Amino acid sequence: MILGLRTAIYPVADLVAATAWYEKLLGQPPYFVEPFYVGFSVGGFELGLLPDGESGITGTQALWGVVNADAALARLLELGANLLEAVTDVGGGIRVAAVIDPFGNRFGIIENPSFNIADVR
């Protein structure tokens, strides 16, 4: 049985640089740091960094929740990400966007007024 999103893993060539960038983006240090993996706790879920990986934008697409898609996209761009998909209203008040992080991965965001944290198990 699938219980819901737990972890989104991003492959990176430079684990030290990626850890520093994601620490700035998330405003917190990782909770798990090993030479083979770095994990950040993000709202009860995990954003993981896998070293010596091949970055890309065509694999699994995780969408990370934000309160304001426009503000979140602006911050990602300010931190050095490159625009992949501008903020788009996909219906029902749900707005999505995506960037390419400095390491070549797709990083998606979602503003979803229907998301209920109480449903997370």
Protein Blocks (a to p, Z undefined) as FASTA:
>chain_A
ZZbjfbdcdddfblmlmmmmmmmmnopacfbdcfkbccddeehiacdddehiacdfklcc
dddddfblmlmmmmmmmnopacfbdcddebjhiacdddddfkopacdddddfkbcfklpZ
Z
